[in-house]
Amino acid sequence: MVGKVLKQLPREQVQLATKFGCIFSEDLDGLQCQVKGTPQYVRQCCEESLKRLDVDYIDLYYQHRTDTSVPIEETMGELKKLVEEGKIRYIGLSEASVDTIKRAHAVHPITCVQMEYSLWTREIEEDVIPLCRELGIGIVAYSPLGHGFFGGKAITESLPEGSLMVSHPRFSGENLEKNKAIYTRFANLAAKHGCTPPQLALAWLLHQGDDVVPIPGTTKIKNLNANIQSVTVKLTPEDVKEITDAIPVSEVCGEREDEVMTKYEYRLANTRW
C-alpha cells in the first residue's frame, strides 16, 4: 500500500522509514518474538523491502530490536555497506542500550534512535537522551500516547477486540484501576489548555526538544488530523513542568512491556561483543 502511494508522490520529498530484525510467530503459548541481526538477514530484509515497496532506496532503515547473539559491529557493518551501495540513506536503532548506541555509532553515524517515550514512560531521560544529544542523534518517540492510554483507551472507550493491549500490564486488572486516576488528572489539564488529552500528550513531547519526534499511530483519519493539531498547542516552561509533575512515573502501575517483549527492553538486551 505504501509503495502504491509513493508512486503518486515526489519521491525526493518523502522520508521513507522501515525496520528489520523482529520475527513474530504464534504457538501454543501465544505470540512469540525472535530477534535476528546477522549480516545476511540485514541484507535479505532490505532487498525484500525494496522489492515490496518498489523503490530504489529506503531513507531510514532501523534495527527493530537488539540481537544479543550478534555483535552490533557485524550488523552495522552490513548496514554501512547498504548505505555505500545507495540502498539506504540513514541508519536507525530501536530500543537500543547506551552501550549498543555507542558501539554502533563508532562503525557508522546513527541518525536516530527510536525509543518508547511518553508521559508515563520516561526512563530514557536518564541515559539515552543525554547520550543521543552528545552524539547528535535524533530521538523518535514510539507509543507517545502510551499505547492509546492518553487517548482514553480502556478509560473512556473500550479496547478494540483482539487488541494486544488487553494483556498489557498497564491495562490489566488492578493496574488499570489505579492508572485511571492518572488519566482523570491529565484530562483535566487538557481541558485547561483547551485541547484533547492526546493533543496535550503530544504537545508535551514536542516541547522536550527539536530533536524529539513523536510517531503516534492511528487507524482513523479524524485522529490523524487531531494529532496534527498538537503542534498548535503552545506550552510555557511552567506548563511543561506542571504536566510532568501531574504524572509522577512512580505512580504508574504495571511494566511498560508485555512478557513477550520484556527481554528486549533496552536496559536488558545488550549486544554481544
HELIX and SHEET records of a PDB file:
HELIX    1   1 VAL A    2  LEU A    6  1                                   5    
HELIX    2   2 ARG A   11  GLN A   13  5                                   3    
HELIX    3   3 PRO A   39  LEU A   53  1                                  15    
HELIX    4   4 ILE A   72  GLU A   84  1                                  13    
HELIX    5   5 VAL A   98  VAL A  107  1                                  10    
HELIX    6   6 GLU A  123  GLU A  125  5                                   3    
HELIX    7   7 VAL A  128  LEU A  135  1                                   8    
HELIX    8   8 PHE A  149  GLY A  151  5                                   3    
HELIX    9   9 LEU A  164  SER A  167  5                                   4    
HELIX   10  10 PRO A  169  PHE A  171  5                                   3    
HELIX   11  11 GLY A  173  LYS A  192  1                                  20    
HELIX   12  12 PRO A  197  LEU A  206  1                                  10    
HELIX   13  13 ILE A  221  ILE A  228  1                                   8    
HELIX   14  14 GLN A  229  THR A  232  5                                   4    
HELIX   15  15 PRO A  237  ALA A  246  1                                  10    
HELIX   16  16 VAL A  249  GLU A  251  5                                   3    
HELIX   17  17 GLU A  259  THR A  262  1                                   4    
SHEET    1   A 6 ALA A  17  PHE A  20  0                                        
SHEET    2   A 6 ILE A  58  GLN A  63  1                                        
SHEET    3   A 6 ILE A  88  SER A  94  1                                        
SHEET    4   A 6 CYS A 112  GLU A 116  1                                        
SHEET    5   A 6 GLY A 138  TYR A 142  1                                        
SHEET    6   A 6 VAL A 212  ILE A 215  1                                        
SHEET    1   B 2 CYS A  22  ASP A  27  0                                        
SHEET    2   B 2 GLY A  30  VAL A  35 -1                                        
END                                                                             
